[in-house]
């Protein structure tokens, strides 16, 4: 069943489970498990489906997950400024940040939220300056 798209399956699961609790939710989840098994989606595609489902649920809940890379650990103030920026940019209620140290960076930060990457690294800024000067 290659014509089933991961996004469509994730949206269907989300739609079927919204506002369900107790036995009603148990039935929906049991049927979902049967569907995934019947269509042989319990392999590699299952992780992609659940990641997409997680993103859909976060969006519905007003949550943005971001990864922030920097050379050194950022101060509490810097992290709060990044959270405030992302909250305004995405009109989100909550921001969850995973901080990652990257020794290959010279300085600055790289922020990834979903498919969007905001590259504020020194290396990127020097590259932009070089492009501008070579014009």
N, C-alpha and C positions, 0 to 999 in steps of 0.2 A: 504494500500500500504506500508507494512512494509519493502519491498525490496528496497525502495528508501533510500539511505544513505544520511545523513545530509551533509557530506563533498562533495559528488557528486552534490547535489543540489546547495550548495554554489559555487562550481567551475563553474557550468553551469550558474548561475546568473552572476557571475563575467565575464565569457567569453562573455555572451550575452550583457553585458552593457559596456564593454571596448570600449573606443573611440566613444561612442554614446552621442549625445547631442540633446537638443530641442525635437522636435516631435518624432524623432526616439527613443530617450530614453524613452519618455512617453509611446510609444507603447510597448516597451520591458518591462517596469515596470508594465503596465496594464496586459500584458500577464502573467508576473510572479505572480502577485496577483491572477489572475484567476487560474493559475496552483496550487498555494499553497492552495487556497480555495477548488478547485475540489478534491485535494488529502488529504484534511483535515489536513493540516500542519500548521494551524494558532494557534495551541495550544502550548504545552510545547516545541515542537521541533523547533518552529519558532525562539525562542531566541538562541538556539544552532546554527541554520543555519545562523542567522545574526552575531553571534559572530565569526563563522568560516569565513563568508564572510568578516568581518572586518579584521581578521588576514590575509586573502589572499590579500586584498587591501593594507594593511600595508606592506606586504612583497614585493608586486609589486612596491610600492612607496619608498622602502628602509627605512621603519620606524620600529623601535623596541620599543615595550612598555614593561616597566619593573616595578616591584614593589620592593621597597627597604624598608626592615624592620630594625629598629634599636631601641635601648633603648631610646636614646636622639636624638634630631634633629641634622642632619649632617651639617657640615659647607659647605659653597659654594664650597670650594676647594675640599672637599671629594666628593661632588656630581659631580663636573666636572671630577674628576679622574674616578669615576664609569662610567660616560657617555663616556669618552674617551676609557676606557677598553671595554665597550659594543659595541661601534662603530667599534673598531678594530676587536673584536671577531666575530661579526655578519656581518662585512663589510657593515654596515648600513650608510645611509646618515643622519639620524636623530634618536635621542633617546628621548622618552617621559617617564619620570619617575614619578611614584606615590610614594610618601614617606609616610610610615606608622610607627607610634611609637608603640612599643610593650613592655609593662612593664615587661613581663615575661622573656625578654632577659637580660642576665647579662652584655653583651657588644658585640661589633662587629656588623656585618650586615649580613642580609640574602637577596639575590637578586634573584628574580624570573623573568625570561624573557621567555615567552611561557611555554614550558614544562620543561625547564631547571631551576634548583635551584642551586645557588652557595651559600653554607652555610659557611660563615666566622665568625660565632658567636663564642663567647668565650666558650659557652656550648659545641658546636660541636668540637672545638679544644681540649678541656679538655677530651672529649670522645675519640677522636683519640689518644691522648697521653696515656690515660688509656689502650686502646687496644694494643698499641705498647709496653707498659711496661709489660703487662700481657703475652706477647708472649714468 
